[in-house]
Amino acid sequence: MTQINRPDLSRVPVCTTCGTQYPEAERMTDCPVCCDERQYVGWQGQRWTTTAEIAASHEIRFEDAAGVTTLCLEPSFAIGQRAFLIPQPGGLVMWECLPAVTDAALARIAELGGVQAIAISHPHFYAAMLEWSAALGGVPIYLHAADEDWVRFDSPLLRLWDGERFALSDTLDLVHLPGHFAGSTGLLWKTGPRPGGSLFPGDALQVAMDRRFVSFMRSYPNLIPLGPKALKRLEDHVTSLAFSDLYGSFAGREIIGDAKERVEASFARYCEALKG
């Protein structure tokens, strides 16, 4: 296989628990993401690796998830999220990010038409975003400005957007879904892959195991629920969106058909649970 040249970020530190990559100059005792109450430091203490080490022991698997191409690390690493490749006229948009880059994955992406932009829902999935951007030719990375304090790299490739909605293209919008993080973001694909459109909400809406409902948490691993005020604010943001399908952050977590109705029922169920 032909080696693909790219700026070498492959040996800067990556947290083994959350998969976040940090600049070498900021190597710290503890990972800021994991020290926050929404995450946790691994039970064996803080441990670090590099994307080079991850790539040597993992592969990036491409799968079709109800009409959308997804990428995930095999075996699973850190949080275990998947990334998505959304087709657009000017090239793919990568939604979410993984903690490692491989030449095989880059070659496959090139065959699919290349990536024109990366967008990420919240800091838990920033992962190796700068390394991915560089490897894909220096494409811009779109993050919500409300989460700027979590960004540790200073790079001209970063694009911080503000407000409630940002158009990436005629058919793709970034939408503000506050709750899990102040800047939690979803991707709204208004025309695909089926009529009615799709919402990719990150962890703002977490697809339940029965795939009939979603839930809403400040912290999923530490079981901190979203309070009534934050829940109402999130519901107001989701109500304005039109979608039929919903794709969650993890493999198999999608609701295909009637997703908007299922989300509305989930808000109602959660409110009843809060009332006791």
N, C-alpha and C positions, 0 to 999 in steps of 0.2 A: 504493500500500500504506500502511496506517495505521502511523505510527511508534509503536513500543512504548517507553514510558518506563521507564528503569531507572537505578539509581545509576551514575555514569560512572566505570568502571574502564577504559574503552576506550583511554586514553592513558597508562597506566602501562607500564613497560618489559616486553617479552616477549623472551626469548632466541630468536634465529632458528634456533639449532641444535637445542635440545631443546623449545622451545615453552612454557617455564615463564614464568608471569606473576609479577612481583614488585611489592611496594608502591613507590610513588614515593620514599618516604623511604629505601628501601634500594637505590636505584640504585647499582650497584657496577661496578668495572672488569671483573670476570669473573663469570660465572654459577656459583654454587656447585654446581649439578647437573652442569654440564659439566666442572668442574675435578675432580670425583670420578673415580676410576679406572674406574668403570662406564660413563662417558660420555666425551665429548671436546669440546674447544674447536674450532670450525670452522676449516678450513685457512686461511681468510682472516682469522683472528683473531676476537675477540669482537665480535658485532654484535647490535644491538637493534632491535626494531620495536615496534608496538603492535597490540592486537586490532582497532582501527579500521582500521589500514593493511592488516592481513590480510583483514579482511572486505571491504574495497574491491576486493581483487584475487582473492579466492577465493569459492567458494560451498560450502555444506554440502549434500552429496548424501545422500539417503536411499535405502537399498537393503534388500531382503529377503535375508537370509543364512540359508538352510535354516530358515525359519520365524521368524526374529528380525529386528526392524528395527534397522538399523545406520546410523550417521552418520559421514561422513568428509569431510575438506576436499579440494576439487578446485580446482586441482591440489594434489598432496600437499605438506604443509608440515612442516618439522622432522622428528620421528620418524615421523610418518605413521600413528599409531594410529587405530583406529576406536572409536567409542562405541556402546553398545547401549541400547535401550529395552525394558525387561522389563515386560509388563503385569501389574498387580496390582489387587485390588478398589478400593483407595484412590487409584489413579493409577499412572502409570508410575514405575519406578525406572531412573534413568540410571546405567549401569555404565561407568566410565571417562569421560574428559573430553577436549575438544578445545581448541586454543589460540585459538579465536575464536568469537564469538557473532554470529549474524545475525538480523535481524527476520524474514526468510523462514523460517528454521529454527524460531524461536520460535512463529510462526503455525502451522506444520505440527504442532509438538508439541502446541499447544493443541487442534488438531483431533483429535489422537489421544487426548486426555483429560488432558493435563497431567502434570507430573512431581511426585511427592511426596517424593523423596529422591534424592541422588547418592551413589554409593559408588565408590571408586577403589582400584586394586590396589597402586600403589606410586608413589614420587615422580616418576618419569619421565613419568607421565600426570596429574599434578596440573593441568598446563596452566593454563587460565583458570577454575579451579573456582569462585572467589569471584564472578567476573562471571556465570558461568552460574547459580549459586545465586540471586544477586540478580535476574537477568533472569527466572528461573522463579518469582519470588514469595517469595524468602527460604527456600528449602527446605534442610533439613539436609544436611551433607556428612559421610559416614562414612569415617574413615581409621583405620588401626591405630596404636595408641599407640606401638609400637616405632619408628615413623618420625616421631615428633613433631618431632625436631630439624630435619627437612627442611621443616617448615611455616613459611612466612615471614609469613603474614597472621595478625593477631590478630582473630578474628571469633567472635561468638556462634553463627554458623551451623555451626561445626566441631563434630563429635561424634567424639571419640577413643574407640575401643573397645579392650579388652584381652582377652587370653586366646586360646583356640583357635577359638571359634565364637561368632557373634553373630546372633541372629534378627532380620532386618528385617521379616519377616512369617511367616505360617504356612508358606509355601512357598519363601521365600528366606532363605538363611543366608550370612553372610560367614564364610569359613573361612581360618584362618591357614596360609599356605604358605611358610614361611621358607626363604631360600636366596639368591635374587637380591638381596633386601633383608631386613633383620631383620623388618620388618613386612609383607612381601609377602602379599597377600590374594587369594583367589579368591571368586567368587560362585557359589553352588550353588543352581540352580533345580530344586527337587526334583520338580516335576510337569510341567515343560514344556521345549520346546514339544511334545515327544513323550513317550510312556511311557518311564520309565527315568531321566528327568531329564537335566540338562545342567550341566557345569562350565565356568565362564568364569575361567581361571586367570591372566589377565594374562600377564606374562613368566615366572612361576614355572615354567610348562611352555610351551615354545615349539614350536608345530606345525612340523614339518619340511616341506620342499618336496614330498616325496612324499605327504604327508598320511596316512601310515601310522604314523608315529612322532612322538614329541616329544623335545626335548632340554632340557638344564638348564645354565645358565651363570651365573657371577657377573657377567660382562660379555659381552654379545653383540657390540657393535661392536669391542671390544678383545680379543675371543677369550680371555677368562679363564674356564677351566672351573670347575665346581663340584667341590669336593674330596669325598673319600669320606665324611667325617663329616657335612658339610652335605647331601650326597646322601641318606644314610641317614635323617637327620632329616626331610627333605622327603618321602621315600618313606613314612615312618611316618605323616605327616599325610595323605597322599593315600590310603593304604590304607583308612582308615576311611570314605571317601566313596563314595557310590553314584551312578553316572552312566553314561549310554549315549552321550551326545554331548559333544563338547568344542569350544569356540569360542575361537580364539586372538585375539591383539591386532590382527592385520592382515587386510586383505581377502582372502577366499578361504582363510584358514588355519583350517579346521575339520575335525574328524573326526566324521562322522555315522554312528552305529551302532558298537557294540563298542569305544567309546573307552576304557573302563576297562581292557579287555584290552590295547589297544594301548599304553596308558601303562605298564602292568605290564611288557610286553615291552620298552619303552624303557628302563626302569630296569635291567632285566637286561642289555640290550645295552650301556648306558653303563658298568655295573660291569665287564663283560668288557673293554671298551676301556681302562678305568683299569688293569686288570691287565697290559695289554700283550700 
